[in-house]
Amino acid sequence: MIDDAFEMHAPRKGPATVLRPLERRLPPPGPGEVRVAIEAAGVAYADIMMRQGLYAGQSAPVTPGYDFVGRVEAIGPGVAGLEAGQRVAGVTVSGSYATRRNVDARWLAHAPEGVDAAKLVAAVLNGVTAWQMFHRIASPAPGEWVLVHGAAGGVGSLLLDLARLAGVKAVGSASANKADVIRSYGAEPADYRSEDVAARTRALSGGGVVAAFDHLGGKHFKKVSMASLRPGGRGVLYGAYDMTRDGKVNPLAIAGLLLNASFSSLSLFGKGQGVVTYNCQPWRDARPLAYRQDLADVLTLVGDGALSPLIGATFPLRDAAQAQRALETRSVAGKIVLLAG
């Protein structure tokens, strides 16, 4: 059995250029673990935060890699329901910028055959995030409206696709040059650089949306997302993308997150509105059955062609630094993927 692994590792915090190749010998999979040969790994904003020392519980030295698609190579003691050769996918939080690794079997769902690995991995972290926020948290009904920020990104485009499948109307906020991408998902574009997104959203939706999905946080969440809601609506916060700009920590955004995180409970109560935060890792760990079912449902939709993740760019694993820079500079629309296989 091959037990060597190649990784792209961050030995210290810093810019993307700190990522270095690392070769190591893997131990046999332990109790409850399987060894997987990785085909593709996603590039996530959380990977960048880890590298910069901003992600709670994960910091350099670290091998990034929040999710992957691959094949089972070996099975550790106590693992049931998986066999060598099966295609699997999972959210790992870290460690998947690698050619192979040992993974807790509880994190894995079966992945369909005959589907491009990049397309599948674009729907692992991003897909289960979009699915759980849309269906388990927001639950909009057909004909209702939602607002999606970062609508041409990996999670945002999947939210638009889920809205389309559910008969839900959507406003997609992004830069003007991504308007055609947003229209291709059947959504109404809003240019955050030149428009009052909250006012346009209220006008399009006839008074406000039932859910606003926000990956920025801070002042933006209060002044745009919450201002776009109708009575009974829900603001869903799932990121803090403004914490870094062009690869550097943005102290003003961090201060904004800290100073603009409070809401009047009386005001929310009066409007029947809610504020919900979403983080995939706690859902995976605290509700593993829901996590695995939701991930399997998303991957099935991708395999059937009903859900179409937007791929922004693919890079070889060795070019992980370039891939992270592409995400930091927001130079592409859609998910950025590393090909390891």
N, C-alpha and C positions, 0 to 999 in steps of 0.2 A: 504494500500500500504506500503510495506517495504521501509523504508527510511534511514536505517543505512548502512554505508559503512565502509569497512576495507581497509586500505591503507598501503603501505610501504613508509615511509616518511623520508626525510633527514632534520633534524632540523637545521643542520649546515653543512658547507662544511668540507670535509675530506675524509678518505678512505671509502671503501664500508661498513665497519662495523658501520658507523654512521646511516645507514638505520634502522629505528625503526617502529614497528607496531603502527598504529594509527586508532582509531575508532571514527567516527563522524556521526552526524545526517545531512542528506542532506536536503536542502530546496526543495520545489517543483520546477520543471523546469520553468525557466523564459521565457519571450517572445523570440521566435525563438529557444528555447532549447528543447531537449528531454532528458529523463533519460534513461540510458542504464545499463543493467546488463552485466558485462564484462565476457567473456569466456576466452580470452587469450590476453596478451599484449606482444609486442616485446621488446627486450632489445637492445638499440641502443647506439652507441658511444656518441651521444649527451646527453643521460641520465647521462653518466659518467662525461662529461664536466660540466653539470649543478651541479652535486653533488660537483664538485671541484671548482665551481665558475668561470668557463672559458667560459660559454655559454652566449652570449649577450642576455639580457632581461629575463633570467631565472637563478636564483641562489638560494641557500639555504637561508631560509627554503623552501623546495620544495618537492612535490610528483612527482617523475619522471614518465615517460611513454609516449613515443612519438606517439604510435599507439595502436589500439586495434581491436578486433572483439567481438561483443556481440549482445544483443537483446534489442529492444526498450521496456521499461516498462511503461513510461508515456510521454505525449506530452504537451508541453507548448503552450501558446497562439501564434497564427500566424504561426504555422508550418503546411505545406501542403505536401502531398506526402509520409507521413510516418504513420504507424499504430503500435499500441502495438502488440508485438509478432514478428515483422519483424526482420530479421537478418541484421545487418549493420556492417560497418567497417569505420574507419576514422583515419586521422592524427590529433592528438590533441596537439602535441609538448610537453606537460607535463600533469601530472595528471592521467595517465592510469594504474599505478601500484595500482589498486584498484579493489574491487568487483563490485562497481557501481559508476556512476558519472553522472552529468549533462553535456551535450555536445551541442555546437552550431550545429544546424541541417544542416547548410551549409557545414560542414566538412564531412558529411556522404554519403556513397554510399551503395547500397544494396549488400549484401554478399550472395553467393549461399548456399542453404541448402545441407545437406548430405556430407559435406566436413569437415575434421578434422580442428578444430579451430586453432591448431598450424600451419598447412600448410597454412591456409588462412592468418593469421597474419604475417607470414613470407613474404607475398607478399603485405603488405599494404605500410608502409614507403619504404621498400626496393624495392617493385615492382613498385610503381609509380615513384620512383627515377630512377630506371633502365629504365623504359618505356619512361619517358620524356627525359632523356639524350640521349637514343638510337634513338628514333623516332622523337622527336621535335627539338633536338639540333644537333645531329650528322648526322642522316638520311643516313647511309651507304647503298649503292646499293648492290644487290646480286653479289657475287664474289669478292667484295672488302674486305680489311682486317682492323681489329681494334685490339687495344691492351687494355687488361683489367688487371689492377693491383688488388691485393687482390682477385684473381679470384676464390678462394675457399671459400670466405666469402659470406655473405648474399646478398649484392648488386652485387658483382662480379659474382657469380654463375648465378644470374638471367640475367645479361648482356650476359653471354655466352649462356644461353638458348634462349634469344631473338635473338642473332646472328644466332644460329642454325636454329630457325624458319624462319628467313628472308633470309637464304642462304648466310649469311655473314661469312667470315672466321675470326678466332680469335686466337690471342696469349694470353695465360693466365699466368700472372706472379704470382708466389707463391713459397713457400718453396718446396724442392724436395719431401718431404713426402706427398704432396698433388697433385702430378702429375697425379695419376690415377683418382682423382676426376675431374681434368680439362679435361683429355682425355675422360671421360665419357660424357662430353658435346660436344664432337667433336672438341675441341680446341687443339692447340699446347702448351704444357707447357714450361715455361721458369723459371729456378731457379734463383731468384734474389740474392741468397747468393753466388753462384758460377759462374754465367754467366754475361756477359755484355748484359743486357736485350735489350738495344737499338740496339746494333749491331745484335743480334740474330733476333730481330723483323724486322729490315730492310732486313736481308737476307731471312727470311721466306716469307716476303710479296713482295719481288722483288723491294725494294726501299723505303718502308715506308708505314705506315698505314694511313687511312683517318681520324681516330679518336683514341685518347688515353684517357682512363678513369682513373683518378688518384684521390685516396682518401687520399694521404699522404701530398702533397703540398711541399712548400719550394724548397730547392735545388733539390730534387727528381723530381719535376714537370718539372724544366728546363732541367736537365741533362739527364733524362731518357724519360719522356713522350714526351716533345717537340722534343727531338733528334730522336724519333722514327717516326715522321710524314713525309709523303711525301709532296711535294708542293700541296697546297690547303687543307691540313689536318687541323684538329682542336683538340686542347688540351682541355679536359673537366675536370675541377677541382671541386670535390664535397665533400671534407673533409680535415681534418688536423689531421689524425690519429696518427701521430708521436708526437703530443703535450703531450701525456702521455705515459709512459712506465712502465709496471708492476705496474700499479695503482698509479704512482707518476707523478707529472707534470715534463715535460722534457724541461728545460729552453733553451737548445741548439736548440731544434726543434722550439720553439717559436721564437727564434732569427733568425733561418733559414727562417721561414715564412716571417718575416719582412724584412730581408736583401736580399731575393731572389725572391721578388714578382714583379720586374720590367722587362719589355721586350722592346726591340727596336721596335717601331712601323714601322720604315723604313724597318727593316729586315723582320718583319712579312708581311708587304705589298709586299715586293719583292718576297716572296715565296707564297703569297696568303694564308697564314696560319692565324688561329684565336685562341684566348684564351677565353674560356667561363667558368664562374663559375656557379654552380647549387646549390640551396638550396631549399628544398621542401616547406618550410613555405611561402616564398614570392610567389611562384607559386600558392600555395593553396589560398592565400589571394587575390592576384592581378588577377588571372585567374581562378576563382572558377569553371566555366563551364568546362574548359579543365581539371582541376584537377579531378573533379568528373567523367568525361567521361573516363579519362585515368585509374583511379582507378577501375572503373566498368569493363573496358575492361580487365585489368590484372586479377581481381578476376574471371571473366568469363572463362578466359583461364585456371586458376587453377582449377576451378570447372569442366571444360571439360577434364582435364588431359593433356592439351597441354603444360602447363607450370608447372615445378616441382621445387618449392622452396626447397633449401637444408636446412634441420633442423639439427643444430649442437647438441643441447641439450634442454631439457625442465626441468623446475623447478617449484615447487609450489610457489605461490605468496610470502609466508612467507620466502622463501629462495632467495629473490631478491639480497641480498648481495653476495651470492655464484654465482648467475648468472652473476652479474656484474664482479666479479673477473675472471670468466671463459672468459669473453670478454676481459678484461684488459690483461690477460696473454696469449691470443691468443691460448688457449689450445684446441679449437675445430674448425672444419670447418663448415661453415654454420651459419644460424640464431639461436640465443638463444631466447627462448620463456618462458614467465611466464604463468602458468595456474591458472586462478583466479576462474573459474567456478567449 
